[in-house]
Structure formats: C-alpha cells, structure tokens
C-alpha cells in the first residue's frame, strides 16, 4: 500500500504529464498553422506519448489500490515567436519534467518505497532520451538559422524523427 504522500506526488505527476500532452498539442497546432508540417506531426505524436506517460502512472496507482485524483490541467501556451521558440520551450519543459521525476525518485528512496522507486526508473531513462532529443532539435535549428530554405530542411529533419 502506498502512503498518502506518495499517492499525492504520483497524482501530481499525472497532471504534469497531461499538461505536457496539452502543451505539445498546442505547439503542434502552431506548427501546422505556420506550415511546419513535419514539426506539427512530430509534436502531435509526442503529445500522445506524454498522455501514455500519464496513463502508465494511473495504471500503477490503480494496481496499488490507490486513489487516482485527476486535477484540472492548466491551459498551455498557444502562441510562439518561431520554430526555435517552440523547441526551446519544449526542451525547457522536458528539463522541468526531469527535475520532477528526480525529486520523486529521491523521495521514494528516502521513504524506502522501493517498489515505486523501481517503477520510476523507466521515467528516469525516458527523460534522458527526451532531453537529448529536444536538445538535438534546438541545436539543429540554431545551426541552420532561420531562413526559409533552412527551416524547410529542419522541418523535414524533425518529420524524420516521428515514430522513433
């Protein structure tokens, strides 16, 4: 049985993952509106992955006979300055999720909740991948600059990352 504090922290993480899903849907829509179809597709798929991360937490809570308390999810930002702005914000958001996961892991160790600690290791590895992925996209956009032709190539590069 999970402690009330662990249950609350996991429910809070569900909300963060759902916010990420909504944020990436918003970013996807911005990209499509600005004709960055590759980035739009990539972020749309990534929103689904973030939703899956929340569902994984919910499943864990259900398997431990813990109360799932879904909270109101804040409205995500909808307007961005550029494709670079979208991916810098995405990268920064992933850094904040990594911090949150690390705090959860640390709490589980201190609480000697080894089962939840073990469960969270998947998220630790996932966040490492997410940070590297989005940092790489930001680096590519900065590398090529913001002219029309280079942004088209970056958009095609990002489209190629879909499904990976």
N, C-alpha and C positions, 0 to 999 in steps of 0.2 A: 504494500500500500504506500502510495506517495504521500508525502507531507503536504499540508495545505499550502505552504510556501512554494514548494516545487510545482504543485499544480498551477498556482497563480503565475509563476515565472514561465511555465510552458504555454499557458494560455496567452500571456503577453507576447511570447514569441510567435504564436499563431497569428496574432494581429499584425505583427511586423512583417511576416511573410505575405499576408494578404495585402498589406499596404504596398509591398514591393510588386506584387502581381498587378495591382491597380495602377501603380506608377508606370510600370513597363507598358501596360495597355495604353495609357495616356501618351507616353513617349512614342509608341508605335503609331498611334493616330497622327501625332505631329509629323512624324517622318513620312507617312503616306501622303499627308496634306502637302508636304513640301517636296514631293516626288522622289523621296529616298525610299523606294520600294523595297530594296534589299534590307536596309536597316529596319524598316517597318515590319517586314516578315520576321526578321531575327528577333526583334523585341516582342512581337506578338507571341512567338514560340517561347521566349524566355518568361513571359508573363505566366504561361501555362506551367512552366517548371516551378515558378515561385508558388503558385497555387498548390502544386503537388507537394512542395516542401511543407506547407501548412497542413495539408491532408495527412502527411506522414506523422506530424506531431499530434494531430487529432486522433489518429489511429492508435498511437502509443498511449495517449490519455484514456481512450476507450478500453484498450487492452488491460490497463491497470485499474479499471473501475473508478476512474477519476472523472470529476465533473468538467465537462467542456463548457466554457463560458465565452461564447463569441462576443466580441465587443464591436462597437462602431468603429469603422475604419475611416481615418481622415481622408479628405479629398486630396488627390495628388495634384501636383503642378501640371498645367496643361500647355503652357507657352514657354518656348525656348528660343534662345538667340540664334543658335546654329546647330549643326550636327555635332560639332565638337562639344558644345554646351550640353547636349543630350547625353553624350557618353562620359563626359567629365562628371556630370551629376549621377549617372548610373554607377560609375566607379566609386565615387564618394559614398553612395548609398550602400554598395557592397562592403565597403570598409566599415560602415556603421553596423551592418548585419554581422560581420566577422567579430567586431567588438562585443556585440550582444551574445553571440554564441560562445565566445571565450569566457564571458562573465558567467554564463550558465554552466559551462564545464567546470569552472573554478568553484562555483557554488556547490555543485554536485560532489566534487571531491571533498570539500570542507564538510559537507553534510553526510559524507560516507554513503551516498546513494550511488553505488557502483553500477547498478543496472541502468539508471538514467545516464550516468556518465558514459557508459559503453554505447548506449543508443545515440548519444550526441556526437560520437566520433565520426559518424557519417557526415554530419553537418560541418565538422571541422575540415574534413577533406574537401567537401563540396565548396566551402568558402575559399579555400586555397585556389581551387580551379577557377572560381568566379572572379576573384581578384586578378589573377593572371590574364584571363580572357579579356576583361574590360580594360585593364591597363594596356594590353596589347592593342586594342582598338583605338584608345586615346592616342597612343604613340604613333600609330599608322596615320591617323588624321593629322596630327601635328607634323609628321614627316612630309606629307604630300602638300600641305597647305590648303587654302580654301578656294581655289579657282574651280570653275565649273567642271573641267575635264578631270582634275584630280579627285574631286568629290564624287564624280560618277564612278571612278575606279575604286575608291574606298567603299562606296555603296555596294559595288559588285563583290568586293572582298568580304564585306560583312555578310552579304547574302550567302556566300560560300560557307560561312561559319554556321548557318542554320542547320539544325539537326545533328550537330556534333556534341 
